[in-house]
Amino acid sequence: LAPLENNTKPGFVLIEGAPGIGKTVLLKEIAHQWSKNKILTKFELVLLLYLRDPILQQSKSMSDLLQLFCKGDHEATKITEACAKYLFANGGRSFALLLDGYDEYPEELRDSGLIADILNRQVLPHCGLVVSSRPHASQNLRQQANVRV
């Protein structure tokens, strides 16, 4: 994870592997260790997202994505909108996304939409990225990754 911690340019770590090898467990452990302030300490916010989630797949904006972590009441909406504005204002510099299961993300969404824009650095160009996938689906991500595991 050094490219995320030490780089001045945005880090992108791609974790590839066969089914059942532990990609999801690794991302969960990364999120857990961040919550204990042991790794990725430069990030104020780290979110673990499961790309197979149909509700996530419908997210059109950063506010929609952040809303997945809230109750959905009026106050939560105001908080997520403020958080989204903050992330956009600094290009995601203090933010890292752990995206699990790129191979389970629908192919028709891989070229357009919020997640595609994040992966292509059109949205939140400075956020840290860790993406897990089976190798057959992640060929288009390999060029962008600083590190492949």
C-alpha atoms as a printed R data frame, in Angstrom:
    type eleno elety resid chain resno       x       y       z
1   ATOM     1    CA   LEU     A     1   0.000   0.000   0.000
2   ATOM     2    CA   ALA     A     2   3.048   2.240  -0.094
3   ATOM     3    CA   PRO     A     3   1.938   3.934  -3.356
4   ATOM     4    CA   LEU     A     4  -1.121   5.195  -1.508
5   ATOM     5    CA   GLU     A     5   0.778   6.351   1.573
6   ATOM     6    CA   ASN     A     6   3.924   7.885   0.118
7   ATOM     7    CA   ASN     A     7   3.148   9.088  -3.388
8   ATOM     8    CA   THR     A     8   2.504  12.683  -4.278
9   ATOM     9    CA   LYS     A     9   0.520  11.475  -7.285
10  ATOM    10    CA   PRO     A    10  -2.676   9.473  -6.720
11  ATOM    11    CA   GLY     A    11  -2.126   5.843  -5.866
12  ATOM    12    CA   PHE     A    12  -3.927   2.968  -7.540
13  ATOM    13    CA   VAL     A    13  -3.402  -0.574  -6.280
14  ATOM    14    CA   LEU     A    14  -4.941  -3.426  -8.278
15  ATOM    15    CA   ILE     A    15  -5.407  -6.737  -6.468
16  ATOM    16    CA   GLU     A    16  -6.016  -9.610  -8.868
17  ATOM    17    CA   GLY     A    17  -6.658 -13.236  -8.081
18  ATOM    18    CA   ALA     A    18  -8.707 -16.359  -8.585
19  ATOM    19    CA   PRO     A    19 -12.042 -16.851  -6.801
20  ATOM    20    CA   GLY     A    20 -11.663 -17.607  -3.106
21  ATOM    21    CA   ILE     A    21  -8.039 -16.492  -2.815
22  ATOM    22    CA   GLY     A    22  -8.864 -13.762  -0.263
23  ATOM    23    CA   LYS     A    23  -9.250 -10.500  -2.177
24  ATOM    24    CA   THR     A    24 -12.369  -9.466  -0.266
25  ATOM    25    CA   VAL     A    25 -10.871 -10.505   3.070
26  ATOM    26    CA   LEU     A    26  -7.785  -8.408   2.287
27  ATOM    27    CA   LEU     A    27  -9.878  -5.319   1.523
28  ATOM    28    CA   LYS     A    28 -11.865  -5.823   4.734
29  ATOM    29    CA   GLU     A    29  -8.603  -6.074   6.667
30  ATOM    30    CA   ILE     A    30  -7.283  -2.899   5.028
31  ATOM    31    CA   ALA     A    31 -10.457  -1.047   6.082
32  ATOM    32    CA   HIS     A    32 -10.207  -2.491   9.592
33  ATOM    33    CA   GLN     A    33  -6.540  -1.525   9.989
34  ATOM    34    CA   TRP     A    34  -7.305   1.996   8.714
35  ATOM    35    CA   SER     A    35 -10.077   2.319  11.329
36  ATOM    36    CA   LYS     A    36  -7.444   1.555  13.987
37  ATOM    37    CA   ASN     A    37  -5.137   4.217  12.488
38  ATOM    38    CA   LYS     A    38  -2.483   1.629  11.593
39  ATOM    39    CA   ILE     A    39  -2.355   2.073   7.802
40  ATOM    40    CA   LEU     A    40  -3.408   4.653   5.214
41  ATOM    41    CA   THR     A    41  -3.165   7.274   7.950
42  ATOM    42    CA   LYS     A    42  -3.000  10.176   5.511
43  ATOM    43    CA   PHE     A    43  -6.629   9.530   4.528
44  ATOM    44    CA   GLU     A    44  -9.455  11.103   6.511
45  ATOM    45    CA   LEU     A    45 -12.048   8.840   4.939
46  ATOM    46    CA   VAL     A    46 -11.743   5.307   3.572
47  ATOM    47    CA   LEU     A    47 -14.795   3.550   2.143
48  ATOM    48    CA   LEU     A    48 -15.078  -0.125   1.262
49  ATOM    49    CA   LEU     A    49 -17.585  -0.605  -1.538
50  ATOM    50    CA   TYR     A    50 -18.847  -3.891  -2.942
51  ATOM    51    CA   LEU     A    51 -19.293  -3.401  -6.671
52  ATOM    52    CA   ARG     A    52 -21.707  -6.337  -6.876
53  ATOM    53    CA   ASP     A    53 -24.253  -4.345  -4.809
54  ATOM    54    CA   PRO     A    54 -27.181  -3.397  -7.094
55  ATOM    55    CA   ILE     A    55 -27.958  -0.297  -5.021
56  ATOM    56    CA   LEU     A    56 -24.367   0.924  -5.389
57  ATOM    57    CA   GLN     A    57 -24.590   0.275  -9.121
58  ATOM    58    CA   GLN     A    58 -27.460   2.780  -9.318
59  ATOM    59    CA   SER     A    59 -25.454   5.580  -7.659
60  ATOM    60    CA   LYS     A    60 -25.195   8.536 -10.013
61  ATOM    61    CA   SER     A    61 -23.318  10.949  -7.751
62  ATOM    62    CA   MET     A    62 -20.915  11.029  -4.849
63  ATOM    63    CA   SER     A    63 -23.812  12.079  -2.614
64  ATOM    64    CA   ASP     A    64 -25.712   8.946  -3.692
65  ATOM    65    CA   LEU     A    65 -22.676   6.829  -2.886
66  ATOM    66    CA   LEU     A    66 -22.175   8.383   0.539
67  ATOM    67    CA   GLN     A    67 -25.889   8.060   1.273
68  ATOM    68    CA   LEU     A    68 -25.431   4.268   1.258
69  ATOM    69    CA   PHE     A    69 -23.730   4.674   4.637
70  ATOM    70    CA   CYS     A    70 -26.468   6.767   6.244
71  ATOM    71    CA   LYS     A    71 -29.998   6.237   7.503
72  ATOM    72    CA   GLY     A    72 -31.435   8.378   4.763
73  ATOM    73    CA   ASP     A    73 -33.126  11.048   6.868
74  ATOM    74    CA   HIS     A    74 -32.918  14.783   6.142
75  ATOM    75    CA   GLU     A    75 -29.916  15.395   8.426
76  ATOM    76    CA   ALA     A    76 -27.986  12.499   6.872
77  ATOM    77    CA   THR     A    77 -28.657  13.905   3.414
78  ATOM    78    CA   LYS     A    78 -27.231  17.287   4.439
79  ATOM    79    CA   ILE     A    79 -24.143  15.595   5.865
80  ATOM    80    CA   THR     A    80 -23.509  13.486   2.762
81  ATOM    81    CA   GLU     A    81 -23.959  16.487   0.470
82  ATOM    82    CA   ALA     A    82 -21.487  18.517   2.547
83  ATOM    83    CA   CYS     A    83 -19.031  15.620   2.530
84  ATOM    84    CA   ALA     A    84 -19.376  15.213  -1.250
85  ATOM    85    CA   LYS     A    85 -18.717  18.943  -1.750
86  ATOM    86    CA   TYR     A    86 -15.622  18.714   0.438
87  ATOM    87    CA   LEU     A    87 -14.301  15.704  -1.506
88  ATOM    88    CA   PHE     A    88 -14.857  17.445  -4.837
89  ATOM    89    CA   ALA     A    89 -13.255  20.669  -3.604
90  ATOM    90    CA   ASN     A    90  -9.945  18.933  -2.906
91  ATOM    91    CA   GLY     A    91 -10.178  16.345  -5.688
92  ATOM    92    CA   GLY     A    92 -10.412  13.507  -3.171
93  ATOM    93    CA   ARG     A    93  -6.921  14.055  -1.723
94  ATOM    94    CA   SER     A    94  -7.916  12.903   1.760
95  ATOM    95    CA   PHE     A    95 -10.106  10.068   0.507
96  ATOM    96    CA   ALA     A    96  -9.485   6.435  -0.432
97  ATOM    97    CA   LEU     A    97 -11.864   3.987  -2.042
98  ATOM    98    CA   LEU     A    98 -11.575   0.235  -1.662
99  ATOM    99    CA   LEU     A    99 -13.558  -1.232  -4.549
100 ATOM   100    CA   ASP     A   100 -14.229  -4.928  -4.188
101 ATOM   101    CA   GLY     A   101 -15.221  -7.166  -7.083
102 ATOM   102    CA   TYR     A   102 -14.633  -5.202 -10.271
103 ATOM   103    CA   ASP     A   103 -15.264  -8.474 -12.109
104 ATOM   104    CA   GLU     A   104 -18.783  -8.523 -10.613
105 ATOM   105    CA   TYR     A   105 -19.537  -4.980 -11.728
106 ATOM   106    CA   PRO     A   106 -21.801  -5.024 -14.809
107 ATOM   107    CA   GLU     A   107 -19.856  -4.639 -18.038
108 ATOM   108    CA   GLU     A   108 -22.265  -2.007 -19.331
109 ATOM   109    CA   LEU     A   109 -21.340   0.241 -16.354
110 ATOM   110    CA   ARG     A   110 -17.570  -0.150 -16.698
111 ATOM   111    CA   ASP     A   111 -17.269   2.497 -19.426
112 ATOM   112    CA   SER     A   112 -19.649   5.127 -18.072
113 ATOM   113    CA   GLY     A   113 -21.127   6.201 -14.776
114 ATOM   114    CA   LEU     A   114 -19.738   7.259 -11.418
115 ATOM   115    CA   ILE     A   115 -17.398   4.318 -10.751
116 ATOM   116    CA   ALA     A   116 -15.992   4.480 -14.301
117 ATOM   117    CA   ASP     A   117 -15.387   8.220 -13.869
118 ATOM   118    CA   ILE     A   118 -13.564   7.606 -10.578
119 ATOM   119    CA   LEU     A   119 -11.421   4.831 -12.059
120 ATOM   120    CA   ASN     A   120 -10.590   6.997 -15.087
121 ATOM   121    CA   ARG     A   121  -9.692   9.904 -12.763
122 ATOM   122    CA   GLN     A   122 -12.365  12.170 -14.211
123 ATOM   123    CA   VAL     A   123 -13.997  12.394 -10.772
124 ATOM   124    CA   LEU     A   124 -11.922  12.652  -7.567
125 ATOM   125    CA   PRO     A   125  -8.644  12.542  -9.505
126 ATOM   126    CA   HIS     A   126  -6.489  12.569  -6.361
127 ATOM   127    CA   CYS     A   127  -8.235   9.871  -4.309
128 ATOM   128    CA   GLY     A   128  -6.458   6.672  -3.379
129 ATOM   129    CA   LEU     A   129  -7.802   3.539  -5.046
130 ATOM   130    CA   VAL     A   130  -7.545  -0.128  -4.181
131 ATOM   131    CA   VAL     A   131  -9.491  -2.352  -6.572
132 ATOM   132    CA   SER     A   132  -9.918  -6.116  -6.397
133 ATOM   133    CA   SER     A   133 -10.863  -8.246  -9.374
134 ATOM   134    CA   ARG     A   134 -10.450 -11.567 -11.052
135 ATOM   135    CA   PRO     A   135  -7.802 -11.218 -13.765
136 ATOM   136    CA   HIS     A   136 -10.112 -11.773 -16.742
137 ATOM   137    CA   ALA     A   137 -12.062  -8.590 -15.969
138 ATOM   138    CA   SER     A   138  -9.310  -6.194 -14.945
139 ATOM   139    CA   GLN     A   139  -7.224  -5.974 -18.115
140 ATOM   140    CA   ASN     A   140  -8.338  -2.388 -18.749
141 ATOM   141    CA   LEU     A   141  -7.241  -1.347 -15.219
142 ATOM   142    CA   ARG     A   142  -3.702  -2.702 -15.392
143 ATOM   143    CA   GLN     A   143  -2.229   0.308 -17.209
144 ATOM   144    CA   GLN     A   144  -3.623   2.721 -14.629
145 ATOM   145    CA   ALA     A   145  -2.423   0.828 -11.557
146 ATOM   146    CA   ASN     A   146   0.775   1.907  -9.782
147 ATOM   147    CA   VAL     A   147   0.990  -1.555  -8.234
148 ATOM   148    CA   ARG     A   148  -0.495  -4.920  -9.183
149 ATOM   149    CA   VAL     A   149  -0.773  -7.668  -6.596
